[in-house]
Amino acid sequence: MANMVPGALLELRRWLPALGANAKLMGWLAVEDAGRILTASLHPDGNRPHPLAGWVHT
């Protein structure tokens, strides 16, 4: 997701529910989230967790 351009992310949000994904979860795939993920990847801040840190389960 971090490499997606906003237009592609919007397209993904449109197709996932049509393919059976839970529509309530599509709010997690917001365009502004893509910007936060890119910023955190390009300019890490040691004082804040990465935006994906809460999404990945060990």
Residue pairs with C-beta under 8 A, 6 or more apart in sequence:
1 9
1 29
1 34
1 37
2 34
2 37
2 38
2 41
4 12
4 34
6 31
6 34
6 35
9 29
9 31
9 34
10 31
12 29
13 26
13 29
16 26
16 29
17 23
17 26
28 55
33 51
36 51
37 50
37 51
37 52
40 48
40 50
40 51
40 52
41 50
44 50
